Amino acid sequence: MKKQNKKQNENIKALDLTLYGWHEQLESQWIEILNHRETIEKELLRGRILLDYGQRFKVVTENGEKWLERPTQSALQLVVGDWVIMTADEYQEDEAHFEGLMDRKTKFSRMASGTEIKEQIVATNVDIVFLVQSLNKDFNPRRLERYLIATWESGATPVVVLTKSDLCDDFLKHIQTVHEIAVGVDVHAISSLTGAGIEAIKPYFKKGITVALLGSSGVGKSTLVNTLIGSDILETQDIREDDSKGRHTTTHRELVLLPEGGMILDTPGMRSLALWDAEEGMSHHFGDIEQLIASCKFNNCGHKHEPGCAVQKALKSGQLKHEHWESWRKLQREQKHLEQKMKQKERALDKAQSHYHVKRENKNRIIRHESEDY
């Protein structure tokens, strides 16, 4: 039976993984892995995670799609977009077993919801992030700012996509607002209903390029995917007309290969986005404020009433907008709070480990004494 399956697999034309984002750096890493493997008893497979079903992933490989169980003995977070190393199951042709994770090019993270302080990885190996907001009551410049910072931190390129332009009479005003917040970032207003603006975003999708859609529920992410594909492969729901709040439609992350090239990653809507470690993203987005702070007369300037404060001077002249400054202050407080919580967590872990080692050493000492007495 195994020989028959092997013969059938040899007759199947290998999939071109470059369509799914495979690139030269991954190829170099893959060759190194093959050259340094300890055993050749089992054939290694490489693939990219397309779909997350909770305890199982759908992975595309050169030999077709495989099912991969989520590793249970590891703290490693596997997510849609990851490139993984696997071995084929001996009995189930469409099953595979996790062996390792390949280097990530980019990683979009946020602080996980709940009381525990931990990172939640949303997507990996993404080239471009479409930050999606609808042109109604969902439009929120401050929330958009958080998404921008997280995207810069991830290493991907942000693009702002404003949906439902057919429902907004003054969308040009919103575009101007976004340009003031996201300096140098591409901004597009689109309508999946009328098709307005769709052609302008198609050039982002090229062979091997992965575009992720991030935003709140009901802003039109799944509808946009269906529009680009040309068929309704993803379930959609409109926002509620009474309060413009979104309904959850996408319940899992899915990476879809587009007919004309490129991949698009649809994600569940996020009610909130608490930043994780975002030092680089903050510096990128608030570079103007950091330059002003560096220009203050005193190094310990509190930016309130001190003489020679470049920040206060910029605020009074209008060079620096109060909203931008207050946003920086708020996010700085959040990052410091996160840093303190992380240090507390590390101290608690160190204390627990120290207690464990002391307890173990005492136990070993008792065993040695009993052995000597015997």
TORKOL-4160 file (C-alpha; in steps of 0.2 Angstrom, whole numbers, padded with zeros to 4 digits, m for minus):
374
<pt num="1" X="0000" Y="0000" Z="0000"/>
<pt num="2" X="0014" Y="0012" Z="0004"/>
<pt num="3" X="0023" Y="0008" Z="m0012"/>
<pt num="4" X="0007" Y="0012" Z="m0021"/>
<pt num="5" X="0005" Y="0029" Z="m0012"/>
<pt num="6" X="0023" Y="0033" Z="m0016"/>
<pt num="7" X="0021" Y="0029" Z="m0034"/>
<pt num="8" X="0005" Y="0040" Z="m0035"/>
<pt num="9" X="0014" Y="0054" Z="m0026"/>
<pt num="10" X="0028" Y="0053" Z="m0039"/>
<pt num="11" X="0015" Y="0056" Z="m0053"/>
<pt num="12" X="0008" Y="0071" Z="m0045"/>
<pt num="13" X="0016" Y="0087" Z="m0051"/>
<pt num="14" X="0025" Y="0097" Z="m0037"/>
<pt num="15" X="0017" Y="0113" Z="m0032"/>
<pt num="16" X="0027" Y="0129" Z="m0034"/>
<pt num="17" X="0029" Y="0136" Z="m0017"/>
<pt num="18" X="0035" Y="0152" Z="m0023"/>
<pt num="19" X="0017" Y="0156" Z="m0027"/>
<pt num="20" X="0014" Y="0155" Z="m0008"/>
<pt num="21" X="0029" Y="0166" Z="m0003"/>
<pt num="22" X="0044" Y="0154" Z="m0003"/>
<pt num="23" X="0060" Y="0165" Z="m0006"/>
<pt num="24" X="0079" Y="0164" Z="m0007"/>
<pt num="25" X="0082" Y="0166" Z="0012"/>
<pt num="26" X="0070" Y="0151" Z="0016"/>
<pt num="27" X="0078" Y="0141" Z="0002"/>
<pt num="28" X="0095" Y="0144" Z="0010"/>
<pt num="29" X="0089" Y="0139" Z="0027"/>
<pt num="30" X="0080" Y="0123" Z="0020"/>
<pt num="31" X="0096" Y="0117" Z="0011"/>
<pt num="32" X="0106" Y="0120" Z="0027"/>
<pt num="33" X="0093" Y="0110" Z="0037"/>
<pt num="34" X="0094" Y="0095" Z="0024"/>
<pt num="35" X="0113" Y="0095" Z="0025"/>
<pt num="36" X="0114" Y="0095" Z="0044"/>
<pt num="37" X="0100" Y="0083" Z="0048"/>
<pt num="38" X="0105" Y="0068" Z="0059"/>
<pt num="39" X="0094" Y="0055" Z="0051"/>
<pt num="40" X="0087" Y="0052" Z="0034"/>
<pt num="41" X="0075" Y="0038" Z="0039"/>
<pt num="42" X="0060" Y="0050" Z="0037"/>
<pt num="43" X="0058" Y="0062" Z="0022"/>
<pt num="44" X="0056" Y="0080" Z="0028"/>
<pt num="45" X="0042" Y="0091" Z="0021"/>
<pt num="46" X="0041" Y="0110" Z="0020"/>
<pt num="47" X="0025" Y="0120" Z="0020"/>
<pt num="48" X="0016" Y="0135" Z="0024"/>
<pt num="49" X="0001" Y="0136" Z="0036"/>
<pt num="50" X="m0015" Y="0141" Z="0027"/>
<pt num="51" X="m0029" Y="0138" Z="0039"/>
<pt num="52" X="m0030" Y="0138" Z="0058"/>
<pt num="53" X="m0044" Y="0126" Z="0065"/>
<pt num="54" X="m0038" Y="0127" Z="0083"/>
<pt num="55" X="m0030" Y="0110" Z="0086"/>
<pt num="56" X="m0026" Y="0107" Z="0068"/>
<pt num="57" X="m0019" Y="0117" Z="0054"/>
<pt num="58" X="m0020" Y="0115" Z="0035"/>
<pt num="59" X="m0003" Y="0116" Z="0027"/>
<pt num="60" X="0002" Y="0118" Z="0009"/>
<pt num="61" X="0017" Y="0108" Z="0003"/>
<pt num="62" X="0025" Y="0103" Z="m0013"/>
<pt num="63" X="0015" Y="0087" Z="m0012"/>
<pt num="64" X="m0002" Y="0095" Z="m0009"/>
<pt num="65" X="m0011" Y="0100" Z="0007"/>
<pt num="66" X="m0008" Y="0091" Z="0023"/>
<pt num="67" X="m0016" Y="0091" Z="0041"/>
<pt num="68" X="m0004" Y="0096" Z="0055"/>
<pt num="69" X="m0008" Y="0094" Z="0073"/>
<pt num="70" X="m0005" Y="0109" Z="0085"/>
<pt num="71" X="0011" Y="0104" Z="0095"/>
<pt num="72" X="0005" Y="0102" Z="0113"/>
<pt num="73" X="0022" Y="0100" Z="0122"/>
<pt num="74" X="0029" Y="0117" Z="0116"/>
<pt num="75" X="0026" Y="0135" Z="0121"/>
<pt num="76" X="0029" Y="0139" Z="0103"/>
<pt num="77" X="0015" Y="0149" Z="0095"/>
<pt num="78" X="0011" Y="0142" Z="0077"/>
<pt num="79" X="0000" Y="0154" Z="0067"/>
<pt num="80" X="m0006" Y="0156" Z="0049"/>
<pt num="81" X="0008" Y="0162" Z="0038"/>
<pt num="82" X="0021" Y="0151" Z="0047"/>
<pt num="83" X="0033" Y="0140" Z="0036"/>
<pt num="84" X="0035" Y="0124" Z="0045"/>
<pt num="85" X="0046" Y="0108" Z="0044"/>
<pt num="86" X="0036" Y="0092" Z="0045"/>
<pt num="87" X="0038" Y="0073" Z="0042"/>
<pt num="88" X="0024" Y="0063" Z="0033"/>
<pt num="89" X="0013" Y="0051" Z="0043"/>
<pt num="90" X="0017" Y="0033" Z="0040"/>
<pt num="91" X="m0001" Y="0028" Z="0038"/>
<pt num="92" X="m0012" Y="0043" Z="0034"/>
<pt num="93" X="m0006" Y="0051" Z="0017"/>
<pt num="94" X="m0014" Y="0068" Z="0021"/>
<pt num="95" X="m0007" Y="0069" Z="0039"/>
<pt num="96" X="0010" Y="0077" Z="0044"/>
<pt num="97" X="0020" Y="0079" Z="0061"/>
<pt num="98" X="0028" Y="0095" Z="0066"/>
<pt num="99" X="0047" Y="0095" Z="0067"/>
<pt num="100" X="0052" Y="0113" Z="0067"/>
<pt num="101" X="0048" Y="0131" Z="0063"/>
<pt num="102" X="0057" Y="0141" Z="0049"/>
<pt num="103" X="0063" Y="0159" Z="0052"/>
<pt num="104" X="0050" Y="0172" Z="0051"/>
<pt num="105" X="0052" Y="0187" Z="0040"/>
<pt num="106" X="0039" Y="0197" Z="0049"/>
<pt num="107" X="0028" Y="0195" Z="0065"/>
<pt num="108" X="0012" Y="0205" Z="0069"/>
<pt num="109" X="0009" Y="0204" Z="0088"/>
<pt num="110" X="m0002" Y="0211" Z="0101"/>
<pt num="111" X="m0005" Y="0209" Z="0120"/>
<pt num="112" X="m0017" Y="0194" Z="0123"/>
<pt num="113" X="m0033" Y="0199" Z="0130"/>
<pt num="114" X="m0036" Y="0193" Z="0148"/>
<pt num="115" X="m0027" Y="0195" Z="0164"/>
<pt num="116" X="m0011" Y="0185" Z="0160"/>
<pt num="117" X="0003" Y="0196" Z="0152"/>
<pt num="118" X="0008" Y="0187" Z="0136"/>
<pt num="119" X="0011" Y="0190" Z="0118"/>
<pt num="120" X="m0002" Y="0184" Z="0105"/>
<pt num="121" X="0005" Y="0182" Z="0088"/>
<pt num="122" X="m0008" Y="0187" Z="0075"/>
<pt num="123" X="0001" Y="0183" Z="0058"/>
<pt num="124" X="0018" Y="0180" Z="0052"/>
<pt num="125" X="0028" Y="0182" Z="0035"/>
<pt num="126" X="0017" Y="0196" Z="0030"/>
<pt num="127" X="0023" Y="0208" Z="0017"/>
<pt num="128" X="0009" Y="0221" Z="0017"/>
<pt num="129" X="m0004" Y="0225" Z="0030"/>
<pt num="130" X="m0021" Y="0232" Z="0025"/>
<pt num="131" X="m0027" Y="0242" Z="0040"/>
<pt num="132" X="m0045" Y="0242" Z="0036"/>
<pt num="133" X="m0058" Y="0254" Z="0043"/>
<pt num="134" X="m0075" Y="0258" Z="0037"/>
<pt num="135" X="m0081" Y="0275" Z="0033"/>
<pt num="136" X="m0094" Y="0276" Z="0046"/>
<pt num="137" X="m0095" Y="0276" Z="0065"/>
<pt num="138" X="m0081" Y="0263" Z="0065"/>
<pt num="139" X="m0068" Y="0276" Z="0058"/>
<pt num="140" X="m0057" Y="0279" Z="0073"/>
<pt num="141" X="m0040" Y="0289" Z="0070"/>
<pt num="142" X="m0033" Y="0284" Z="0087"/>
<pt num="143" X="m0037" Y="0266" Z="0085"/>
<pt num="144" X="m0029" Y="0267" Z="0067"/>
<pt num="145" X="m0013" Y="0274" Z="0075"/>
<pt num="146" X="m0011" Y="0258" Z="0086"/>
<pt num="147" X="m0013" Y="0247" Z="0071"/>
<pt num="148" X="0001" Y="0258" Z="0062"/>
<pt num="149" X="0013" Y="0256" Z="0076"/>
<pt num="150" X="0010" Y="0237" Z="0078"/>
<pt num="151" X="0013" Y="0236" Z="0059"/>
<pt num="152" X="0029" Y="0246" Z="0059"/>
<pt num="153" X="0035" Y="0235" Z="0073"/>
<pt num="154" X="0031" Y="0219" Z="0064"/>
<pt num="155" X="0042" Y="0224" Z="0049"/>
<pt num="156" X="0028" Y="0224" Z="0036"/>
<pt num="157" X="0022" Y="0239" Z="0026"/>
<pt num="158" X="0006" Y="0247" Z="0031"/>
<pt num="159" X="m0008" Y="0252" Z="0019"/>
<pt num="160" X="m0024" Y="0261" Z="0025"/>
<pt num="161" X="m0039" Y="0254" Z="0016"/>
<pt num="162" X="m0056" Y="0264" Z="0020"/>
<pt num="163" X="m0071" Y="0253" Z="0015"/>
<pt num="164" X="m0089" Y="0257" Z="0011"/>
<pt num="165" X="m0085" Y="0274" Z="0003"/>
<pt num="166" X="m0102" Y="0273" Z="m0005"/>
<pt num="167" X="m0110" Y="0276" Z="0012"/>
<pt num="168" X="m0099" Y="0291" Z="0015"/>
<pt num="169" X="m0102" Y="0308" Z="0008"/>
<pt num="170" X="m0086" Y="0316" Z="0014"/>
<pt num="171" X="m0073" Y="0302" Z="0013"/>
<pt num="172" X="m0060" Y="0314" Z="0006"/>
<pt num="173" X="m0060" Y="0323" Z="0023"/>
<pt num="174" X="m0057" Y="0306" Z="0031"/>
<pt num="175" X="m0043" Y="0303" Z="0019"/>
<pt num="176" X="m0035" Y="0319" Z="0024"/>
<pt num="177" X="m0036" Y="0314" Z="0042"/>
<pt num="178" X="m0027" Y="0298" Z="0039"/>
<pt num="179" X="m0014" Y="0307" Z="0029"/>
<pt num="180" X="m0010" Y="0318" Z="0044"/>
<pt num="181" X="m0009" Y="0303" Z="0055"/>
<pt num="182" X="0000" Y="0290" Z="0044"/>
<pt num="183" X="0013" Y="0301" Z="0035"/>
<pt num="184" X="0020" Y="0293" Z="0020"/>
<pt num="185" X="0008" Y="0279" Z="0020"/>
<pt num="186" X="m0003" Y="0274" Z="0005"/>
<pt num="187" X="m0022" Y="0277" Z="0008"/>
<pt num="188" X="m0036" Y="0270" Z="m0002"/>
<pt num="189" X="m0055" Y="0273" Z="m0001"/>
<pt num="190" X="m0065" Y="0258" Z="m0009"/>
<pt num="191" X="m0082" Y="0251" Z="m0011"/>
<pt num="192" X="m0084" Y="0232" Z="m0013"/>
<pt num="193" X="m0102" Y="0236" Z="m0018"/>
<pt num="194" X="m0099" Y="0248" Z="m0032"/>
<pt num="195" X="m0081" Y="0243" Z="m0036"/>
<pt num="196" X="m0074" Y="0260" Z="m0033"/>
<pt num="197" X="m0056" Y="0260" Z="m0029"/>
<pt num="198" X="m0054" Y="0241" Z="m0031"/>
<pt num="199" X="m0042" Y="0242" Z="m0046"/>
<pt num="200" X="m0031" Y="0254" Z="m0036"/>
<pt num="201" X="m0027" Y="0241" Z="m0023"/>
<pt num="202" X="m0024" Y="0226" Z="m0035"/>
<pt num="203" X="m0006" Y="0231" Z="m0039"/>
<pt num="204" X="m0001" Y="0226" Z="m0021"/>
<pt num="205" X="m0005" Y="0208" Z="m0025"/>
<pt num="206" X="0010" Y="0200" Z="m0034"/>
<pt num="207" X="0017" Y="0183" Z="m0035"/>
<pt num="208" X="0024" Y="0178" Z="m0018"/>
<pt num="209" X="0017" Y="0193" Z="m0009"/>
<pt num="210" X="0006" Y="0191" Z="0006"/>
<pt num="211" X="m0006" Y="0204" Z="0011"/>
<pt num="212" X="m0015" Y="0203" Z="0028"/>
<pt num="213" X="m0031" Y="0212" Z="0032"/>
<pt num="214" X="m0033" Y="0219" Z="0050"/>
<pt num="215" X="m0047" Y="0228" Z="0058"/>
<pt num="216" X="m0063" Y="0228" Z="0068"/>
<pt num="217" X="m0078" Y="0216" Z="0064"/>
<pt num="218" X="m0090" Y="0220" Z="0050"/>
<pt num="219" X="m0079" Y="0233" Z="0041"/>
<pt num="220" X="m0079" Y="0223" Z="0025"/>
<pt num="221" X="m0063" Y="0212" Z="0026"/>
<pt num="222" X="m0071" Y="0196" Z="0020"/>
<pt num="223" X="m0081" Y="0205" Z="0007"/>
<pt num="224" X="m0065" Y="0213" Z="0000"/>
<pt num="225" X="m0057" Y="0195" Z="m0001"/>
<pt num="226" X="m0072" Y="0189" Z="m0010"/>
<pt num="227" X="m0072" Y="0204" Z="m0022"/>
<pt num="228" X="m0053" Y="0201" Z="m0026"/>
<pt num="229" X="m0056" Y="0182" Z="m0029"/>
<pt num="230" X="m0072" Y="0184" Z="m0039"/>
<pt num="231" X="m0082" Y="0172" Z="m0028"/>
<pt num="232" X="m0090" Y="0171" Z="m0011"/>
<pt num="233" X="m0078" Y="0159" Z="m0003"/>
<pt num="234" X="m0079" Y="0168" Z="0014"/>
<pt num="235" X="m0095" Y="0171" Z="0024"/>
<pt num="236" X="m0099" Y="0189" Z="0026"/>
<pt num="237" X="m0111" Y="0200" Z="0037"/>
<pt num="238" X="m0115" Y="0218" Z="0036"/>
<pt num="239" X="m0113" Y="0230" Z="0051"/>
<pt num="240" X="m0128" Y="0234" Z="0061"/>
<pt num="241" X="m0136" Y="0250" Z="0054"/>
<pt num="242" X="m0142" Y="0256" Z="0071"/>
<pt num="243" X="m0125" Y="0258" Z="0079"/>
<pt num="244" X="m0113" Y="0254" Z="0065"/>
<pt num="245" X="m0105" Y="0241" Z="0075"/>
<pt num="246" X="m0098" Y="0225" Z="0067"/>
<pt num="247" X="m0103" Y="0207" Z="0069"/>
<pt num="248" X="m0091" Y="0194" Z="0070"/>
<pt num="249" X="m0090" Y="0184" Z="0054"/>
<pt num="250" X="m0073" Y="0177" Z="0052"/>
<pt num="251" X="m0069" Y="0165" Z="0066"/>
<pt num="252" X="m0052" Y="0159" Z="0060"/>
<pt num="253" X="m0037" Y="0165" Z="0051"/>
<pt num="254" X="m0036" Y="0160" Z="0033"/>
<pt num="255" X="m0023" Y="0162" Z="0019"/>
<pt num="256" X="m0030" Y="0162" Z="0002"/>
<pt num="257" X="m0021" Y="0161" Z="m0015"/>
<pt num="258" X="m0028" Y="0174" Z="m0027"/>
<pt num="259" X="m0031" Y="0169" Z="m0045"/>
<pt num="260" X="m0020" Y="0183" Z="m0052"/>
<pt num="261" X="m0005" Y="0180" Z="m0040"/>
<pt num="262" X="m0002" Y="0185" Z="m0022"/>
<pt num="263" X="m0010" Y="0179" Z="m0006"/>
<pt num="264" X="m0022" Y="0187" Z="0006"/>
<pt num="265" X="m0024" Y="0184" Z="0024"/>
<pt num="266" X="m0041" Y="0187" Z="0032"/>
<pt num="267" X="m0042" Y="0188" Z="0051"/>
<pt num="268" X="m0056" Y="0189" Z="0064"/>
<pt num="269" X="m0060" Y="0207" Z="0069"/>
<pt num="270" X="m0051" Y="0214" Z="0084"/>
<pt num="271" X="m0062" Y="0224" Z="0097"/>
<pt num="272" X="m0046" Y="0231" Z="0104"/>
<pt num="273" X="m0027" Y="0232" Z="0101"/>
<pt num="274" X="m0016" Y="0233" Z="0116"/>
<pt num="275" X="0002" Y="0235" Z="0110"/>
<pt num="276" X="0015" Y="0222" Z="0114"/>
<pt num="277" X="0033" Y="0226" Z="0114"/>
<pt num="278" X="0033" Y="0241" Z="0101"/>
<pt num="279" X="0048" Y="0251" Z="0104"/>
<pt num="280" X="0053" Y="0252" Z="0086"/>
<pt num="281" X="0035" Y="0255" Z="0080"/>
<pt num="282" X="0034" Y="0269" Z="0092"/>
<pt num="283" X="0050" Y="0277" Z="0086"/>
<pt num="284" X="0044" Y="0275" Z="0068"/>
<pt num="285" X="0027" Y="0283" Z="0071"/>
<pt num="286" X="0032" Y="0296" Z="0084"/>
<pt num="287" X="0049" Y="0301" Z="0076"/>
<pt num="288" X="0044" Y="0319" Z="0076"/>
<pt num="289" X="0041" Y="0319" Z="0095"/>
<pt num="290" X="0057" Y="0310" Z="0099"/>
<pt num="291" X="0067" Y="0323" Z="0089"/>
<pt num="292" X="0058" Y="0337" Z="0098"/>
<pt num="293" X="0062" Y="0329" Z="0115"/>
<pt num="294" X="0080" Y="0328" Z="0110"/>
<pt num="295" X="0080" Y="0346" Z="0106"/>
<pt num="296" X="0074" Y="0352" Z="0124"/>
<pt num="297" X="0086" Y="0362" Z="0134"/>
<pt num="298" X="0087" Y="0350" Z="0148"/>
<pt num="299" X="0089" Y="0331" Z="0147"/>
<pt num="300" X="0077" Y="0328" Z="0161"/>
<pt num="301" X="0063" Y="0340" Z="0154"/>
<pt num="302" X="0046" Y="0336" Z="0159"/>
<pt num="303" X="0038" Y="0345" Z="0144"/>
<pt num="304" X="0027" Y="0355" Z="0155"/>
<pt num="305" X="0033" Y="0372" Z="0161"/>
<pt num="306" X="0052" Y="0370" Z="0159"/>
<pt num="307" X="0062" Y="0384" Z="0150"/>
<pt num="308" X="0068" Y="0379" Z="0133"/>
<pt num="309" X="0056" Y="0365" Z="0131"/>
<pt num="310" X="0055" Y="0361" Z="0112"/>
<pt num="311" X="0039" Y="0351" Z="0114"/>
<pt num="312" X="0029" Y="0365" Z="0122"/>
<pt num="313" X="0036" Y="0377" Z="0109"/>
<pt num="314" X="0030" Y="0366" Z="0095"/>
<pt num="315" X="0013" Y="0364" Z="0104"/>
<pt num="316" X="0010" Y="0383" Z="0105"/>
<pt num="317" X="0015" Y="0386" Z="0087"/>
<pt num="318" X="0004" Y="0372" Z="0080"/>
<pt num="319" X="0019" Y="0362" Z="0073"/>
<pt num="320" X="0014" Y="0348" Z="0085"/>
<pt num="321" X="m0004" Y="0344" Z="0087"/>
<pt num="322" X="m0011" Y="0341" Z="0104"/>
<pt num="323" X="m0020" Y="0325" Z="0099"/>
<pt num="324" X="m0003" Y="0318" Z="0092"/>
<pt num="325" X="0006" Y="0323" Z="0108"/>
<pt num="326" X="m0007" Y="0316" Z="0120"/>
<pt num="327" X="m0008" Y="0299" Z="0110"/>
<pt num="328" X="0011" Y="0298" Z="0112"/>
<pt num="329" X="0009" Y="0301" Z="0131"/>
<pt num="330" X="m0005" Y="0288" Z="0133"/>
<pt num="331" X="0005" Y="0274" Z="0123"/>
<pt num="332" X="0021" Y="0278" Z="0132"/>
<pt num="333" X="0012" Y="0275" Z="0149"/>
<pt num="334" X="0005" Y="0259" Z="0142"/>
<pt num="335" X="0022" Y="0253" Z="0137"/>
<pt num="336" X="0029" Y="0257" Z="0154"/>
<pt num="337" X="0015" Y="0248" Z="0162"/>
<pt num="338" X="0018" Y="0233" Z="0151"/>
<pt num="339" X="0037" Y="0233" Z="0155"/>
<pt num="340" X="0033" Y="0234" Z="0174"/>
<pt num="341" X="0021" Y="0219" Z="0172"/>
<pt num="342" X="0034" Y="0209" Z="0162"/>
<pt num="343" X="0047" Y="0212" Z="0176"/>
<pt num="344" X="0035" Y="0207" Z="0189"/>
<pt num="345" X="0032" Y="0191" Z="0180"/>
<pt num="346" X="0050" Y="0188" Z="0177"/>
<pt num="347" X="0053" Y="0190" Z="0196"/>
<pt num="348" X="0039" Y="0179" Z="0200"/>
<pt num="349" X="0046" Y="0165" Z="0189"/>
<pt num="350" X="0064" Y="0167" Z="0196"/>
<pt num="351" X="0057" Y="0166" Z="0214"/>
<pt num="352" X="0047" Y="0150" Z="0209"/>
<pt num="353" X="0062" Y="0142" Z="0201"/>
<pt num="354" X="0073" Y="0147" Z="0215"/>
<pt num="355" X="0060" Y="0139" Z="0228"/>
<pt num="356" X="0060" Y="0123" Z="0217"/>
<pt num="357" X="0079" Y="0121" Z="0217"/>
<pt num="358" X="0080" Y="0124" Z="0235"/>
<pt num="359" X="0066" Y="0111" Z="0239"/>
<pt num="360" X="0074" Y="0099" Z="0227"/>
<pt num="361" X="0092" Y="0101" Z="0235"/>
<pt num="362" X="0084" Y="0099" Z="0252"/>
<pt num="363" X="0076" Y="0083" Z="0246"/>
<pt num="364" X="0092" Y="0077" Z="0239"/>
<pt num="365" X="0101" Y="0081" Z="0255"/>
<pt num="366" X="0089" Y="0070" Z="0265"/>
<pt num="367" X="0091" Y="0056" Z="0253"/>
<pt num="368" X="0110" Y="0057" Z="0254"/>
<pt num="369" X="0109" Y="0057" Z="0273"/>
<pt num="370" X="0097" Y="0042" Z="0273"/>
<pt num="371" X="0109" Y="0033" Z="0262"/>
<pt num="372" X="0124" Y="0036" Z="0273"/>
<pt num="373" X="0115" Y="0030" Z="0288"/>
<pt num="374" X="0110" Y="0015" Z="0279"/>
